[in-house]
Amino acid sequence: MLFGVIGCQQKEASNKQVVAPPPVMITAQQVDNLRSLAKMNPGKADGWIALGNALMDTQQFGEAIDAYQKALVLDPKNVDVRVDMGTCMRGVGKYEAAVAEFRKAIKIAPNHLNAHRNLGVVLGFDLKDSEGAIREFKTYLELAPNTPDAAQIKEVIAQLQAGK
């Protein structure tokens, strides 16, 4: 079963599932333009966030992490950026760092769905912490029992409980 983390490149209501927007083809020129804008206005978190989002969308995770880190210096409690940075950390194989970002996001916003879901993914699939993953997935389902991926999450929980 293919199962992965979800980014938060848009605002999320406190307990509503964010459905990812349809894929958008981002060109190298668009990324370069965003990079230039962020550098022209280094004190504005929005520019770094937009750059990070574009880099994440083009799977340039290392550069996205750099942009998100700059945004977080300016806006350290931005939960969506923390979740996106955690997603990128997973993308470069830094699983413990991803867990740390997801946990920071949850500390700031305990009902952040994607933070719980993504933490469950990294714990269960990357760090082989089934107990921790099950706990996060159950929290996710408690917060949003009617989420579109509820059946898939329940299946993952059953697999983790069975030791698969």
N, C-alpha and C positions, 0 to 999 in steps of 0.2 A: 504494500500500500504506500503510495506516495503521499507524504504528509509533511508540510513545511510551515515555516513561520510566516506571519503576515505583518506587513509594515503598516504604519499609521500616517501616511502622507497627507491625510486630511484630518480635520478635527473629528473627534469621537464624542458622542454624548456619553454621559457617565456610565450607563449600563446598556448601551445599544451596540449591537454588532456593526462594525464598519465593513461594508462591502467594498472591496477594492474597485476603483474605477476601471473602465476598459483599458487595455494596454494602449499606451501612446508611444509612438515611435519618436524618440528624442534623438536629434542629430548631434553629431560632434560639434557643429557650429553653435547649436543652442546651448550645449554644455559650456563651450568657450565663452559665449555671451554671458551666461549666468556667472561664470568664474570671474569675468571682468567686472560685472556689476557688484559682486560680493567684495572684490578687492577695492573698488572705488568707494564703497560704503562699509568699511570693516566694522563699524560700530553698530550695525543694524543686523539683528539676528535673522530677520526674514530673508535677507540675501543669502546668508550661509545655509539656511534651511532649504531654500529653493535649489541651491547648488547641490546640497546633500541629497535631496530627493531625486534630482536628475541623475546624479552619479549612481545612486542606488538603483534607479530604474534601468540604467545601462550596465548594471552589475560591476561597477567600478567601486567595490566596497571599501577598499583601503582609502581612496580619496574621499569617499562619502563620509567615512569616520572622521577624517580631518575636518571636513566642513561642519559636521554635526558637533564636534568638540568646540569649534569656534563659536557656534551658535549657543552652546550650553554655557560658555563663559559669560555670555551676555544675558542668557535666560536659563539659569540652572534648574528651574522647576518645570521646564517644558517637557511634559510627560511623553507626548507623541514623538518628540525628537529623541528622547531616551530609548523609547521602544524601537524606533527606526535604527538608532545606532546599535542597539543590541542585535537587531536583525542583521546588520552589516557585520558585526563582530562574529556572528555565527557564520556568515558568508566567507570570512577569512580564516575560519577554524579556531577562533579565540572564544571557546565555549564558556570558560569561567568568566571572562569579561562580559560576555553576552548575559549570563546569569546575573552578574552584578548590576548591569544596566536595567534589566527587567525588574529586579528587586528594588532598585532605587525608584523606578516608575511606580511600582505598587505601593511603596512607602508614601509617596506623594499623593497618589490617587488609587486607593485600595480597590476600587471597582473597575479599573481599567481592563476591559476584556482582553484586548490583544496582548497586554503584558502578561496576564495569567496564561493565556493560550500558548504564547511563544515560550514562556518559561517552562511550561509543561513539555513542549517539543524538545527543547535543548536538554532538559533534565532526563527525559525518557529515551530519546534517540541518540543523543551525542554523549551524555555523561552516564548513561545506563542507571540512573537513579529512578527506578520505577515508582517507588513510594512517593517521592517528591513530585514526580510527573502526575501521578494519579491525583494527588492532593490539588495540584494546580488546575488540572482538567475538571475536577469536581467543582472547584470554586468557579471556574468559567461557566459551567452548566448551571450552577446555582444562581449566578448573576444574570444569565440569559438562557433560560430553559428552552426557549423557542428559536434559538439561533439556527440559521440555515444549516450549519454543520454539526448540529447536535447528534445526529445518528452516527456520523463519522467519529466524533469525539467519544461517544459511548463505545463504539467498536474498538477504538484505540485503548480505552481504559480496560476493556475486557481482555485484550491482547496483553497488556502490561500486567494485569492481575494473573494471567495464565503463564506469565514468564516467557512470552514469545517475543 
